[in-house]
Amino acid sequence: RKYFWPVCAIFIFYWIRTGMRVQDWSSGDSLFLVDGHRSTSSSKTQFNLGITHMSRKEYDRAVPALIRCAAADPMSALPYWRIGQIEILKGNFQTAEAWLMEASTKFSATLMIKDEEIFHDIAVAVFQNKKIERAHFYLGLALEINPNFAKGLNNFGCLLASTKPHDSVQYLK
């Protein structure tokens, strides 16, 4: 009897807390946003938060979360690559090049990101920075890793057509 009210209070507390947490799980975005703001030192929650903001085109919110992810897991290529992609989308090609070059030195989990994607995006950034030979080099790396990489083949053709139109026709034959 003397434990009845304390046990009831504990039960009610956890019932309310569970109900609130169920709200967090109403969608993936909701969960990632809530957990990302609660667990700022967790690489995984910061990555999910960054990707959620990125998918919503909230780039100014995505980048700080991805920077926190990179700080928590400095060996992963994922946050560096995603920041590089965001910088390309924003037209900041110098910054994109720096982040993508850093991504190329990190560990790439092949289930999450393929190296040809990183090299392709480096090529896009360096091309926009007027470093044509380097763009050619990085697209070549991407295509060496995956000769059937459609995006890489397309952009390699565009690179050749924009810099050496005669060679692009010869290459296609």
PEHUPE-V308096 format. One record per residue. RES is the residue in one letter. PHI is phi in radians with two decimals (* if undefined). PSI is psi in radians with two decimals (999 if undefined). OMEGA is omega in degrees with one decimal (NA if undefined). Layout:
RES;PHI;PSI;OMEGA  RES;PHI;PSI;OMEGA
This chain:
R;*;-0.71;-177.3  K;-1.22;-0.27;179.3  Y;-1.71;-0.06;-175.5  F;-1.02;-0.95;-176.6  W;-1.18;-0.74;176.3  P;-1.08;-0.69;178.8  V;-1.15;-0.73;177.3  C;-1.07;-0.74;-180.0  A;-1.09;-0.76;178.2  I;-1.11;-0.78;178.8  F;-1.03;-0.82;-179.3  I;-1.12;-0.73;178.3  F;-1.00;-0.88;-178.4  Y;-1.24;-0.52;176.5  W;-1.12;-0.79;178.5  I;-1.15;-0.77;-179.8  R;-1.09;-0.72;177.6  T;-1.10;-0.76;178.3  G;-1.05;-0.70;178.2  M;-1.17;-0.70;-179.1  R;-1.21;-0.58;176.4  V;-1.05;-0.64;176.5  Q;-1.06;-0.67;178.6  D;-1.06;-0.57;-176.3  W;-1.54;0.20;-177.0  S;-1.12;-0.46;174.8  S;-2.72;2.85;177.5  G;-1.06;-0.78;179.4  D;-1.04;-0.78;-179.6  S;-1.04;-0.80;-179.6  L;-1.10;-0.80;-178.1  F;-1.13;-0.67;179.4  L;-1.17;-0.82;-178.7  V;-1.14;-0.88;-177.8  D;-1.17;-0.63;179.3  G;-1.09;-0.63;179.2  H;-1.41;-0.38;179.2  R;-1.50;-0.63;-173.2  S;-2.01;1.30;-174.0  T;-1.28;-0.22;179.9  S;-1.78;0.05;179.5  S;-1.57;2.15;179.5  S;-1.03;-0.82;-176.1  K;-1.12;-0.80;-179.3  T;-1.19;-0.61;178.5  Q;-1.21;-0.65;176.7  F;-1.11;-0.83;179.4  N;-1.08;-0.69;177.2  L;-1.09;-0.81;179.0  G;-1.06;-0.77;-180.0  I;-1.16;-0.66;177.4  T;-1.07;-0.82;177.8  H;-1.14;-0.66;179.7  M;-1.09;-0.77;-178.9  S;-1.15;-0.42;177.4  R;-1.58;0.07;-177.4  K;1.08;0.51;175.2  E;-1.69;1.19;-171.2  Y;-1.12;-0.63;-179.3  D;-1.20;-0.34;174.3  R;-1.61;-0.51;-177.8  A;-1.22;-0.76;-174.1  V;-1.05;-0.84;179.3  P;-1.05;-0.65;178.1  A;-1.13;-0.73;179.8  L;-1.23;-0.56;175.0  I;-1.15;-0.72;176.4  R;-1.11;-0.66;176.5  C;-1.08;-0.79;179.6  A;-1.10;-0.65;178.7  A;-1.18;-0.63;-179.0  A;-1.35;-0.50;-179.9  D;-2.39;1.31;-172.5  P;-1.20;-0.17;-179.9  M;-1.61;-0.16;-178.5  S;-1.49;2.35;177.9  A;-1.34;-0.39;-171.6  L;-0.96;-0.93;-177.6  P;-1.15;-0.64;179.3  Y;-1.12;-0.75;179.5  W;-1.10;-0.80;-179.1  R;-1.14;-0.68;176.9  I;-1.11;-0.73;176.5  G;-1.03;-0.73;177.9  Q;-1.10;-0.75;179.0  I;-1.07;-0.76;-179.8  E;-1.13;-0.61;174.5  I;-1.11;-0.81;-180.0  L;-1.06;-0.58;179.7  K;-1.46;-0.13;-179.7  G;1.45;0.25;178.7  N;-1.67;1.34;-170.0  F;-1.27;-0.54;176.7  Q;-1.13;-0.83;179.5  T;-1.14;-0.73;178.5  A;-1.02;-0.79;179.8  E;-1.02;-0.76;-179.1  A;-1.10;-0.81;-179.5  W;-1.14;-0.73;-178.5  L;-1.21;-0.65;176.0  M;-1.09;-0.69;177.0  E;-1.12;-0.71;178.2  A;-1.04;-0.62;-177.3  S;-1.21;-0.25;179.3  T;-1.69;-0.03;-174.6  K;-1.78;3.02;177.5  F;-1.31;2.29;178.8  S;-1.95;2.02;175.8  A;-1.32;1.96;-171.1  T;-1.07;-0.36;176.2  L;-1.35;-0.39;-176.5  M;-1.73;-0.61;-175.6  I;-2.66;2.42;178.3  K;-1.76;2.46;-177.8  D;-0.99;-0.58;-179.4  E;-1.10;-0.50;176.6  E;-1.15;-0.76;178.9  I;-1.10;-0.84;-178.1  F;-1.13;-0.63;176.7  H;-1.08;-0.83;-177.7  D;-1.18;-0.59;173.1  I;-1.07;-0.76;-179.9  A;-1.05;-0.72;178.5  V;-1.07;-0.83;-178.0  A;-1.12;-0.82;-176.7  V;-1.22;-0.54;174.8  F;-1.08;-0.79;179.3  Q;-1.16;-0.41;176.5  N;-1.56;0.24;175.5  K;1.16;0.48;177.3  K;-1.86;1.29;-170.0  I;-1.09;-0.80;-179.0  E;-1.09;-0.67;178.0  R;-1.18;-0.66;177.2  A;-1.07;-0.75;177.9  H;-1.05;-0.77;-179.7  F;-1.06;-0.85;-175.8  Y;-1.25;-0.60;173.4  L;-1.14;-0.65;175.8  G;-1.07;-0.72;176.6  L;-1.08;-0.78;179.9  A;-1.04;-0.75;-178.1  L;-1.34;-0.42;174.4  E;-1.20;-0.70;178.5  I;-1.20;-0.75;-178.3  N;-2.41;1.64;-177.8  P;-1.10;-0.30;179.9  N;-1.76;0.32;-177.7  F;-1.27;1.72;-171.5  A;-1.01;-0.81;-179.0  K;-1.09;-0.69;178.4  G;-1.17;-0.75;178.0  L;-1.09;-0.76;178.9  N;-1.05;-0.85;-177.2  N;-1.25;-0.49;174.1  F;-1.14;-0.74;176.1  G;-1.08;-0.73;177.7  C;-1.11;-0.71;178.3  L;-1.07;-0.83;179.3  L;-1.12;-0.75;-178.4  A;-1.13;-0.59;-177.9  S;-1.44;-0.38;-176.4  T;-1.94;-0.61;-177.8  K;-2.47;1.29;-175.0  P;-0.94;-0.65;-179.2  H;-1.15;-0.74;179.9  D;-1.15;-0.57;-178.2  S;-1.17;-0.63;178.0  V;-1.19;-0.74;179.3  Q;-1.12;-0.68;-178.2  Y;-1.13;-0.63;-177.9  L;-1.30;-0.35;-178.2  K;-1.38;999;NA
